[in-house]
Amino acid sequence: MGSDPGKNTYLDQVVAQQAALEDDLRTRKAPAAPAPQAPGAPLQPRGALAKRAERVGQSAQGQGPGPVEVRVTGLWRWRTVLVPPNAFVVHTRRGRGEPLHIGLGVSFRYNPAIDSYLVVPGAMQTILINAYCICRELQGVLVQGYVQWIIEDFGTAYRKLDFSDAEDPMRLVNIQLREQAEAAIKDKVSTMGVRDVLSDKQPIIEELTARLRAVAEGSGDAQTGGGDRGLGLRIVTVQIKEAVVSSSTLWENLQKPYRTEQNQVARLAELTAQEAISAREAAAQRSAEERRIENERELTQLRDRNEAARFDRETAEKMRRTTREHDDRRAVAELAKETALHAVRLEREQHAEQLENLRLRQELRRQEVDGELALTTARQRAEHEGELLVVQRERERVANANAQNDASIQANLVTNLPEIVAKLPAPAELRSYQIGGDLSGLASVVAQLNGVVEAWSARRAAGESVAD
């Protein structure tokens, strides 16, 4: 196993592990409470160390916090133990065969003289495993894994397991389960080859899970009492993280075939890649040379076409310029001629326009004179007609004045009678008189009024006929 042929390193390692296991399996009791000081003895130092020793002593008596934060309140016989909700507790009393209280997070009254209790954490526990195994080829293999478990039946667990460690109640249980797990792993690995252990860890997990569950959870129907209740624990999960070969030489030899194969594959791939690259490079160079020759040929043709096109453009430009010069001269001569003709035409048009303007002004003046004459004539005619109308009215007034008599006056009076009556003042009072006797005077007045009206009507009719 080691470099010294006379020394068995693996045996020394196993012996050392066995000694460490025996030391771990010893129950660790809390230190006893310090004895009271004798009179005259020197005072002990107080402070953090003294408080720590006091807490350890209280934990050993079941009255301090311990690994679980348990609060004890009250004095003397009237105390109360307050248990956290995630911790199991069992409370027993002197003279009773069964516990008074048992369960998860159960608080209770406590009498230190006759009562005792045990508090255990209820959280899930994780055990790390490092199993040094010997495989079927007699080679050392280190298997690393972990097991997670919880307390399922505390009534069974506190009777069968040792939770008396004051600092860590789960320490002894974890050590026992770890040893069982390492033993199961070693038994399973001893029947497997190195390659099987390194490549497939599922058989180890299944074997370890089956053995730990058989121990922790028991077998058969625990409800009817027809089987073993086990330890009151439940295995949550079992996992193998990795397996490592102890011998570095063996590890390298195991890796050599794969490494050699991978090196061969890599070298072949590299050669294939180099061949493909060389072929692609040759094809690329040939394509590049062909493109260069083709480009040179196309450039030569393009230059020739450009030279011919430039010569044609220059010749055409010269001809165009010569033609343009002749055309410009002819155009200049024609333009001068057209300019002279246009000037003459403009002059004629200006004379004609001046004559037309003169004629229009004369016509406008004549129309203005005619308008003034017509306006004067109309004004004179209107004035003459007005004078004739005045004379006619005067004549009628004179004739009317000459023609007035009693009948016309009475007719005018009758005609204006409503207006005269409207302008009369309103009477302040109304008086009625009855006239008796002869009414011939009133009849004569009415007859006269009728005669006046008839005369006035006849005269009016005669006047209208004359006017027509």
C-alpha positions in Angstrom: 0.0 0.0 0.0 2.9 2.5 0.8 6.4 3.0 -0.3 7.8 1.0 2.6 7.2 -2.7 1.9 7.4 -3.6 5.6 4.7 -1.2 6.7 0.9 -1.6 6.1 -0.5 1.9 5.7 -4.0 0.7 5.2 -3.9 -1.3 8.5 -2.6 1.7 10.4 -5.4 3.8 9.0 -8.0 1.3 10.0 -6.6 1.1 13.6 -6.6 4.9 13.9 -10.2 5.1 12.7 -11.3 2.4 15.1 -9.7 4.3 18.0 -11.4 7.5 17.0 -14.7 5.7 16.7 -14.4 4.2 20.2 -13.7 7.7 21.6 -16.7 9.1 19.7 -19.0 6.4 21.0 -18.3 7.3 24.6 -21.1 9.4 26.0 -19.9 12.8 26.9 -21.4 14.0 30.2 -21.6 17.6 31.2 -19.2 18.8 33.9 -20.5 18.8 37.4 -21.6 22.0 39.0 -18.8 23.7 41.0 -18.8 23.1 44.8 -19.6 25.9 47.1 -16.5 27.8 48.3 -15.3 27.3 51.8 -15.2 30.3 54.2 -12.0 32.2 53.7 -11.2 30.6 50.3 -10.1 32.9 47.6 -12.9 34.1 45.4 -13.3 32.5 42.0 -13.1 34.7 38.9 -16.5 35.8 37.7 -17.4 36.8 34.1 -17.8 35.0 30.8 -16.1 31.7 32.0 -18.2 31.6 35.1 -21.4 32.2 33.2 -20.5 29.5 30.7 -19.8 27.0 33.5 -23.1 27.9 35.1 -25.0 27.3 31.8 -23.3 23.9 31.3 -24.3 22.9 34.8 -27.9 24.0 34.2 -27.9 22.0 31.0 -26.8 18.9 32.8 -29.6 19.3 35.3 -32.2 19.8 32.5 -32.8 23.4 33.5 -30.6 25.4 31.0 -30.8 26.1 27.3 -28.5 23.2 26.1 -28.4 22.4 22.4 -32.1 23.4 22.1 -33.3 26.8 23.3 -35.5 25.6 26.1 -36.8 28.2 28.5 -37.6 27.3 32.1 -39.8 29.8 34.0 -41.1 29.9 37.6 -39.5 29.0 40.9 -39.0 25.9 43.0 -41.7 23.3 42.4 -43.8 25.6 40.2 -41.8 25.7 37.1 -42.8 25.6 33.4 -40.7 24.2 30.6 -41.3 26.0 27.3 -40.1 23.9 24.3 -39.6 25.3 20.8 -42.1 24.1 18.1 -39.3 22.3 16.2 -38.0 20.1 19.0 -39.2 16.8 20.4 -39.6 16.4 24.2 -40.4 13.6 26.6 -41.5 14.4 30.2 -41.4 11.6 32.9 -42.2 11.6 36.6 -41.0 9.4 39.4 -43.3 6.4 40.0 -44.9 6.5 36.6 -44.2 3.9 33.9 -45.3 6.1 30.9 -44.3 9.6 30.1 -46.6 12.4 31.1 -45.9 14.4 27.9 -44.3 13.4 24.7 -44.3 15.0 21.3 -43.1 17.9 19.1 -43.1 21.3 20.7 -45.0 20.3 23.9 -44.6 22.6 26.9 -45.4 21.5 30.4 -45.2 22.2 34.1 -42.1 20.8 35.8 -41.2 19.8 39.3 -37.4 19.4 39.7 -37.8 17.1 42.7 -39.7 14.3 40.9 -39.7 15.1 37.1 -37.2 14.7 34.3 -37.3 15.6 30.7 -35.3 15.2 27.5 -35.3 17.6 24.6 -34.1 16.6 21.1 -33.9 18.7 17.9 -36.6 17.7 15.4 -34.8 19.2 12.3 -33.5 17.0 9.5 -29.9 15.7 10.2 -27.2 15.3 7.5 -24.4 12.7 7.9 -21.3 13.1 5.7 -19.8 9.7 4.7 -16.1 9.1 3.6 -15.8 5.3 3.2 -12.4 3.9 2.4 -13.3 0.7 0.5 -11.5 -2.2 -1.2 -13.0 -3.2 -4.5 -13.1 -6.6 -6.2 -9.6 -6.0 -7.8 -8.2 -5.3 -4.2 -7.7 -1.6 -5.0 -8.5 1.2 -2.6 -11.4 3.4 -3.4 -12.7 6.4 -1.5 -16.5 6.8 -1.7 -18.0 10.1 -0.6 -21.7 10.6 0.1 -24.3 11.8 2.6 -27.4 10.5 4.3 -30.3 12.7 5.5 -32.7 11.5 8.2 -35.3 12.7 10.6 -37.1 11.4 13.7 -40.5 9.9 12.7 -41.6 8.1 15.9 -40.0 9.8 18.9 -41.8 7.4 21.3 -39.7 4.6 19.9 -36.6 6.7 19.2 -35.9 8.0 22.7 -36.2 4.4 24.1 -33.7 2.8 21.6 -31.3 5.6 20.9 -28.9 7.5 23.1 -29.7 11.3 23.2 -27.8 11.9 26.4 -25.0 13.9 25.0 -25.3 17.3 26.7 -23.6 19.3 23.9 -25.1 17.5 20.8 -27.8 14.9 21.5 -27.7 13.7 17.8 -23.9 13.0 17.8 -24.0 9.4 18.9 -27.0 8.6 16.6 -25.2 10.2 13.7 -22.0 8.3 14.4 -23.9 5.0 14.6 -25.7 5.6 11.4 -22.5 6.7 9.7 -20.7 3.5 10.7 -23.6 1.4 9.4 -23.6 3.4 6.2 -19.8 3.0 5.7 -20.1 -0.8 6.4 -22.9 -1.2 3.8 -20.9 0.8 1.2 -17.7 -1.3 1.9 -19.7 -4.5 1.6 -21.2 -3.4 -1.7 -18.0 -2.0 -3.2 -16.1 -5.2 -2.4 -18.3 -7.1 -4.9 -17.9 -4.5 -7.6 -15.0 -3.7 -10.0 -13.2 -0.4 -10.1 -14.8 0.7 -13.4 -18.3 -0.2 -12.1 -17.8 1.9 -8.9 -16.5 4.9 -10.9 -19.2 4.7 -13.7 -22.4 3.6 -12.0 -23.1 4.5 -8.3 -26.8 3.5 -8.4 -26.2 0.0 -7.0 -24.4 1.4 -4.0 -27.2 3.9 -3.4 -29.8 1.2 -3.5 -27.9 -1.1 -1.2 -27.2 1.6 1.3 -30.8 2.9 1.2 -32.2 -0.6 1.8 -29.9 -1.4 4.7 -30.4 2.0 6.5 -34.2 1.8 6.1 -34.2 -1.7 7.5 -32.4 -0.5 10.5 -34.0 2.9 11.0 -37.6 2.3 9.9 -37.8 -1.5 10.7 -39.9 -4.0 8.7 -43.4 -5.4 8.7 -46.6 -3.7 9.8 -45.7 -1.6 12.8 -49.4 -0.5 13.4 -50.6 -4.1 14.1 -47.5 -5.1 16.0 -46.6 -7.8 13.4 -43.2 -6.3 12.6 -40.2 -4.4 13.9 -40.7 -0.7 14.5 -37.0 0.0 13.9 -35.4 3.0 15.6 -38.3 5.4 15.0 -36.3 7.2 12.3 -37.0 7.8 8.6 -34.3 8.0 5.9 -35.0 11.0 3.7 -32.4 10.6 1.1 -29.1 8.8 0.3 -26.7 10.1 -2.2 -23.2 9.2 -3.4 -21.3 12.4 -4.5 -18.2 10.8 -6.0 -15.8 7.9 -5.9 -12.0 8.4 -6.1 -9.3 5.8 -6.6 -6.7 5.9 -3.8 -3.8 5.0 -6.0 -2.7 7.8 -8.3 -0.9 5.3 -10.6 -4.0 3.1 -11.0 -6.1 6.3 -11.6 -3.7 7.3 -14.4 -3.7 3.8 -15.9 -7.5 3.8 -15.9 -7.5 7.0 -17.7 -4.8 6.1 -20.2 -7.0 4.0 -22.6 -9.6 6.8 -22.8 -7.0 9.5 -23.0 -5.1 7.5 -25.7 -8.3 7.0 -27.6 -9.2 10.7 -27.3 -5.7 11.7 -28.4 -6.0 9.4 -31.4 -9.4 10.9 -32.2 -8.1 14.4 -31.7 -5.0 13.7 -33.9 -7.1 12.1 -36.7 -9.5 15.0 -36.5 -6.5 17.4 -36.6 -5.1 15.6 -39.7 -8.5 15.5 -41.4 -8.8 19.2 -40.6 -5.4 19.9 -42.0 -6.1 18.0 -45.2 -9.4 19.8 -45.6 -7.7 23.1 -44.9 -4.9 22.3 -47.4 -7.4 21.3 -50.1 -9.5 24.4 -49.3 -6.4 26.6 -49.4 -5.3 25.1 -52.8 -8.8 25.5 -54.2 -8.9 29.0 -52.8 -5.5 29.9 -54.3 -6.6 28.5 -57.7 -9.9 30.4 -57.5 -8.0 33.5 -56.6 -5.6 33.2 -59.5 -8.4 32.5 -61.9 -10.2 35.5 -60.6 -7.1 37.6 -60.9 -6.5 36.6 -64.6 -10.2 37.1 -65.3 -10.1 40.5 -63.6 -7.0 41.5 -65.7 -8.7 40.4 -68.9 -11.9 42.3 -68.0 -9.8 45.3 -67.0 -8.0 45.3 -70.4 -11.3 45.1 -72.2 -12.7 47.8 -70.1 -9.7 50.0 -70.8 -10.1 49.4 -74.5 -13.7 50.2 -74.4 -13.1 53.3 -72.4 -10.4 54.5 -74.8 -12.7 53.9 -77.8 -15.6 55.6 -76.0 -13.3 58.5 -75.1 -12.1 58.9 -78.7 -15.7 58.8 -79.9 -16.7 61.3 -77.4 -13.9 63.7 -78.2 -14.6 63.4 -82.0 -18.3 63.9 -81.4 -17.6 66.8 -79.2 -15.4 68.5 -81.8 -18.1 68.0 -84.5 -20.7 69.2 -82.1 -18.7 72.3 -81.3 -18.0 73.1 -85.0 -21.7 72.6 -85.8 -22.6 74.6 -82.7 -20.4 77.5 -83.8 -22.0 77.6 -87.3 -25.4 77.3 -85.7 -24.6 80.1 -83.3 -23.4 82.4 -86.1 -26.6 81.7 -88.1 -28.7 82.0 -85.0 -27.0 85.3 -84.2 -27.8 86.7 -87.6 -31.3 85.5 -87.5 -31.6 86.8 -84.0 -30.4 90.3 -85.1 -32.9 90.2 -88.0 -35.7 89.1 -85.8 -34.8 91.7 -83.3 -35.0 94.5 -85.9 -38.3 93.2 -87.1 -39.5 92.9 -83.6 -38.5 96.5 -82.9 -40.4 97.7 -85.9 -43.4 95.7 -84.9 -43.2 97.0 -81.4 -43.0 100.6 -82.7 -46.1 100.0 -85.0 -47.9 98.5 -82.1 -47.1 101.4 -79.9 -48.4 103.9 -82.6 -51.5 101.9 -83.0 -52.0 101.7 -79.2 -51.5 105.5 -78.9 -54.0 106.1 -81.7 -56.5 103.8 -80.0 -55.9 105.5 -76.6 -56.5 108.9 -78.2 -59.7 107.6 -79.9 -60.9 106.1 -76.6 -60.2 109.4 -74.7 -62.2 111.3 -77.4 -65.0 108.9 -77.2 -65.0 109.1 -73.4 -65.0 112.9 -73.6 -67.9 112.8 -76.0 -69.8 110.5 -73.7 -69.1 112.7 -70.8 -70.4 115.8 -72.7 -73.5 113.9 -73.8 -74.1 112.8 -70.3 -73.8 116.3 -69.0 -76.2 117.6 -71.7 -78.7 114.9 -70.9 -78.4 115.6 -67.2 -78.9 119.3 -67.8 -81.9 118.7 -70.1 -83.5 116.3 -67.6 -82.9 118.8 -64.8 -84.5 121.6 -66.9 -87.4 119.4 -67.8 -87.9 118.5 -64.2 -87.8 122.1 -63.1 -90.3 123.1 -65.9 -92.6 120.3 -64.9 -92.4 121.3 -61.3 -93.2 124.9 -62.2 -96.2 123.7 -64.4 -97.4 121.6 -61.4 -97.2 124.5 -59.1 -99.1 126.7 -61.6 -101.7 123.9 -62.0 -102.1 123.6 -58.2 -102.5 127.3 -57.8 -105.1 127.3 -60.5 -107.1 124.5 -58.8 -106.8 126.3 -55.5 -108.1 129.5 -57.0 -110.9 127.6 -58.7 -111.7 125.8 -55.5 -111.8 129.1 -53.6 -114.0 130.7 -56.2 -116.3 127.7 -56.1 -116.9 127.6 -52.3 -120.4 128.2 -51.1 -122.6 127.1 -48.2 -122.9 123.6 -49.5 -119.1 123.2 -49.9 -118.4 124.6 -46.5 -121.0 122.3 -45.0 -119.4 119.3 -46.9 -115.9 120.3 -45.5 -117.4 120.6 -42.1 -118.9 117.1 -42.3 -115.7 115.7 -43.7 -113.6 117.2 -40.9 -116.2 116.6 -38.2 -114.5 113.4 -36.8 -111.2 115.3 -36.5 -112.9 118.2 -34.8 -114.7 115.9 -32.4 -111.4 114.1 -31.6 -109.8 117.4 -30.7 -112.7 118.5 -28.4 -112.0 118.2 -24.6 -113.6 115.2 -22.8 -116.8 116.1 -20.9 -116.5 116.1 -17.1 -120.1 114.9 -16.7 -123.0 113.6 -18.8 -126.5 114.9 -18.4 -129.6 113.6 -20.3 -132.5 115.8 -21.3 -135.8 114.7 -22.9 -137.0 117.0 -25.4 -140.7 116.9 -26.0 -143.0 118.7 -28.4 -142.3 119.4 -32.1 -139.2 117.7 -33.6 -139.4 119.5 -36.9 -136.3 121.6 -36.2 -134.1 118.5 -35.8 -135.5 117.0 -38.9 -134.7 120.1 -40.9 -131.1 120.0 -39.6 -130.7 116.4 -40.7 -132.2 117.2 -44.1 -129.7 120.1 -44.5 -126.8 117.8 -43.6 -127.9 115.2 -46.1 -128.2 118.0 -48.7 -124.6 119.1 -48.0 -123.3 115.6 -48.2 -125.0 115.0 -51.6 -123.7 118.3 -53.0 -120.2 117.6 -51.9 -120.4 114.1 -53.4 -121.7 115.5 -56.8 -119.0 118.1 -56.9 -116.3 115.6 -56.1 -117.5 113.3 -58.9 -117.5 116.3 -61.3 -113.9 117.2 -60.3 -112.7 113.6 -60.9 -114.3 113.5 -64.4 -112.7 116.8 -65.3 -109.3 115.6 -64.1 -109.6 112.5 -66.3 
